[in-house]
Amino acid sequence: MLILALDSSASPASAALWEDGRILSEFYMNTKQAHSQTLMPMVEAVLRLSGKTLDDVDRIAVSAGPGSFTGVRIGVACVKGMAMARNIPCAGVSTLRAMAENARGMEGVVCAVMDARCGQVYNAMFRVSGDTIERLCADRALPIAELSTECAPHGERLLLVGDGAELCYKTFSAFGARLLPPMQRFQRAAGVALAAETAETVTPDALMPIYLRLPQAERELKKKNAHAKEKSGS
């Protein structure tokens, strides 16, 4: 099975082509360029350099969230656009689940964590043992202090991955948590492809972003409306 995978859920962006257990090509960038500028050129590059076209692709996968609201929307929109014309099945993969693939082959408990701002992180926990990855909880948004209390019993078996890993490590290192090196820490399209091998697929029109919180603009509007309602009631 030939899988085209994309990730644009945070600052880095990447595209990968995966076929029958091996990466044919992968393009990764972590610059200040917008994903709207870089993502499709990367897709074009991994296909062209592998001697493939979209007509060869059996499945298109994307990190559908959580993550940057803009980045997730760009990734999902790109996949829907490519898949719809050819009716290619799509797989929306949890960004946190894709990051757990970075620890495949290790032993321990993966704490996949992304900075959600406002003192919170997006998180999911996984137990890894060789080629087995077992999800321990659903994707969620929670305060760092609460996550620290939950993770402390795992001690040095805890493996930190994600763009929020270094932020958590400042506290979690006290109980022995390990920070994976940069080349294994951040989400990338190869992990999305691996997770998508066994994921359920949907039609392009049914592919949707995964948000654990409302976008900031909606949160501010909700707060403003609540304040106005409270004021008018008094």
C-alpha positions as CSV (number, residue, x, y, z in Angstrom):
1,M,0.0,0.0,0.0
2,L,1.3,3.4,-1.0
3,I,0.5,6.1,1.6
4,L,1.1,9.8,1.1
5,A,1.3,11.5,4.5
6,L,1.4,15.2,5.6
7,D,2.0,17.0,8.8
8,S,1.5,20.7,9.4
9,S,0.2,20.7,13.0
10,A,2.9,22.8,14.5
11,S,6.0,24.9,13.5
12,P,7.6,22.0,11.5
13,A,6.0,20.7,8.3
14,S,6.7,17.5,6.4
15,A,5.5,15.2,3.7
16,A,6.4,11.5,3.3
17,L,5.7,8.7,0.9
18,W,5.4,5.2,2.6
19,E,5.1,1.9,0.9
20,D,5.0,-1.6,2.4
21,G,7.1,-0.9,5.4
22,R,9.6,1.6,4.1
23,I,9.9,5.3,3.6
24,L,10.4,6.0,-0.1
25,S,10.9,9.7,0.5
26,E,10.4,12.4,3.1
27,F,10.7,16.2,3.1
28,Y,10.9,18.0,6.5
29,M,11.1,21.8,7.1
30,N,11.2,23.8,10.3
31,T,11.6,27.4,9.1
32,K,9.5,30.6,9.5
33,Q,7.9,30.0,6.1
34,A,4.1,29.5,6.2
35,H,2.8,26.0,5.7
36,S,0.6,27.4,2.9
37,Q,3.9,28.1,1.0
38,T,5.8,24.9,1.8
39,L,3.4,22.0,2.1
40,M,2.3,21.4,-1.5
41,P,5.8,21.9,-2.9
42,M,7.0,19.2,-0.5
43,V,4.2,16.9,-1.6
44,E,5.2,17.5,-5.2
45,A,8.9,16.8,-4.4
46,V,8.3,13.5,-2.5
47,L,6.2,12.2,-5.4
48,R,8.4,13.3,-8.2
49,L,11.7,12.1,-6.6
50,S,10.1,8.7,-5.9
51,G,8.8,8.4,-9.5
52,K,5.2,8.3,-8.3
53,T,2.1,10.4,-9.0
54,L,-1.2,10.9,-7.1
55,D,-2.8,8.2,-9.3
56,D,-0.5,5.7,-7.6
57,V,-1.4,6.6,-4.1
58,D,-3.8,4.2,-2.2
59,R,-4.3,6.4,0.8
60,I,-3.6,10.0,1.9
61,A,-3.0,10.6,5.6
62,V,-2.8,13.8,7.6
63,S,-2.2,14.8,11.2
64,A,-5.7,16.1,11.8
65,G,-5.0,17.5,15.3
66,P,-4.7,18.5,17.9
67,G,-2.2,21.3,17.1
68,S,-2.1,24.8,15.6
69,F,-5.6,25.6,14.4
70,T,-4.2,27.2,11.2
71,G,-1.7,24.5,10.6
72,V,-4.2,21.7,11.0
73,R,-6.7,23.4,8.7
74,I,-4.1,23.8,6.0
75,G,-3.1,20.2,6.2
76,V,-6.6,18.9,6.1
77,A,-7.6,21.2,3.3
78,C,-4.6,20.1,1.2
79,V,-5.5,16.5,1.6
80,K,-9.2,17.0,0.8
81,G,-8.2,18.9,-2.3
82,M,-5.9,16.2,-3.6
83,A,-8.1,13.3,-2.7
84,M,-11.5,14.6,-3.8
85,A,-10.7,14.7,-7.6
86,R,-9.5,11.1,-7.5
87,N,-11.7,9.8,-4.7
88,I,-8.6,8.6,-2.7
89,P,-9.5,7.3,0.8
90,C,-8.2,9.6,3.6
91,A,-7.0,8.9,7.1
92,G,-7.1,11.7,9.7
93,V,-4.5,10.7,12.3
94,S,-4.1,12.1,15.8
95,T,-1.0,14.2,15.9
96,L,-0.2,12.8,19.3
97,R,-0.6,9.2,18.1
98,A,1.7,9.9,15.2
99,M,4.3,11.3,17.6
100,A,4.3,8.1,19.6
101,E,5.8,6.4,16.5
102,N,9.0,8.3,17.2
103,A,9.5,6.0,20.2
104,R,8.8,2.7,18.3
105,G,11.4,0.1,19.3
106,M,11.9,1.6,22.8
107,E,10.6,0.5,26.1
108,G,8.6,2.8,28.4
109,V,5.7,5.2,28.5
110,V,5.5,7.9,25.9
111,C,4.2,11.3,27.0
112,A,3.3,13.0,23.7
113,V,2.8,16.7,24.5
114,M,2.2,19.9,22.5
115,D,2.2,23.4,23.8
116,A,-1.5,24.6,24.0
117,R,-0.6,27.9,25.5
118,C,-2.4,29.4,28.6
119,G,-0.5,27.0,30.9
120,Q,-2.0,24.0,29.2
121,V,-0.7,21.2,26.9
122,Y,-2.3,18.8,24.5
123,N,-1.4,15.3,25.6
124,A,-1.9,11.6,25.2
125,M,0.0,8.7,26.9
126,F,1.1,5.5,25.2
127,R,3.0,2.4,26.4
128,V,5.7,1.3,24.0
129,S,7.4,-2.1,23.9
130,G,9.3,-2.9,20.8
131,D,7.0,-2.7,17.9
132,T,3.9,-2.5,20.1
133,I,2.3,0.9,20.8
134,E,-0.7,0.9,23.3
135,R,-2.8,4.0,23.9
136,L,-3.3,4.6,27.6
137,C,-5.7,7.6,27.4
138,A,-7.6,9.8,24.9
139,D,-6.2,13.0,23.5
140,R,-6.9,15.8,25.9
141,A,-6.0,19.4,27.0
142,L,-4.9,19.8,30.6
143,P,-2.6,22.0,32.8
144,I,1.1,21.0,33.0
145,A,0.9,20.7,36.8
146,E,-1.9,18.1,36.5
147,L,0.0,16.2,33.9
148,S,3.2,16.2,36.0
149,T,1.3,14.6,39.0
150,E,0.0,11.9,36.7
151,C,3.4,11.2,35.1
152,A,5.5,11.2,38.2
153,P,5.0,7.5,39.1
154,H,6.4,6.4,35.7
155,G,9.8,7.9,36.7
156,E,12.6,7.3,34.3
157,R,10.4,5.1,32.1
158,L,8.7,8.3,30.9
159,L,9.7,9.4,27.4
160,L,8.8,13.0,26.4
161,V,8.1,13.8,22.7
162,G,6.5,16.8,21.0
163,D,7.0,20.5,20.8
164,G,5.9,20.8,24.4
165,A,8.3,18.2,25.6
166,E,11.1,20.6,26.5
167,L,8.7,22.8,28.4
168,C,7.5,19.8,30.5
169,Y,11.1,18.5,31.0
170,K,11.9,21.5,33.2
171,T,9.6,20.0,35.8
172,F,9.4,16.3,34.8
173,S,13.2,15.8,34.9
174,A,13.0,15.9,38.7
175,F,11.5,12.4,38.7
176,G,13.7,11.1,35.9
177,A,11.7,11.7,32.7
178,R,13.7,11.4,29.6
179,L,13.6,14.0,26.7
180,L,14.0,12.4,23.3
181,P,16.6,14.0,21.0
182,P,15.4,16.6,18.5
183,M,15.4,14.1,15.5
184,Q,12.9,11.9,17.4
185,R,11.1,14.6,19.4
186,F,9.0,16.4,16.8
187,Q,6.0,15.2,14.8
188,R,6.7,14.3,11.2
189,A,4.9,12.8,8.2
190,A,6.6,9.4,8.5
191,G,4.9,8.9,11.9
192,V,1.6,9.9,10.4
193,A,2.1,7.3,7.6
194,L,2.9,4.6,10.1
195,A,-0.1,5.4,12.2
196,A,-2.3,5.5,9.1
197,E,-1.5,2.0,8.1
198,T,-4.0,0.6,10.6
199,A,-6.3,3.7,10.8
200,E,-9.8,3.8,9.5
201,T,-10.3,5.7,6.3
202,V,-13.0,8.1,5.3
203,T,-14.1,9.8,2.1
204,P,-12.4,13.1,1.3
205,D,-15.6,15.1,2.1
206,A,-15.8,13.4,5.5
207,L,-12.3,14.3,6.6
208,M,-12.4,16.9,9.4
209,P,-9.9,18.6,11.7
210,I,-9.7,17.4,15.4
211,Y,-9.9,20.3,17.9
212,L,-9.7,19.8,21.6
213,R,-10.4,23.4,22.4
214,L,-12.3,26.2,20.6
215,P,-10.1,28.5,18.5
216,Q,-8.9,31.6,20.4
217,A,-11.3,33.9,18.4
218,E,-14.3,31.7,19.4
219,R,-13.1,31.6,23.0
220,E,-12.8,35.4,23.1
221,L,-16.2,35.8,21.6
222,K,-17.8,33.4,24.0
223,K,-16.2,35.2,26.9
224,K,-17.3,38.6,25.6
225,N,-20.9,37.3,25.1
226,A,-20.9,35.9,28.6
227,H,-19.6,39.2,30.1
228,A,-22.3,41.1,28.1
229,K,-25.0,38.8,29.4
230,E,-23.8,39.1,32.9
231,K,-23.7,42.9,32.7
232,S,-27.2,43.2,31.2
233,G,-28.5,40.8,33.9
234,S,-27.2,43.1,36.6
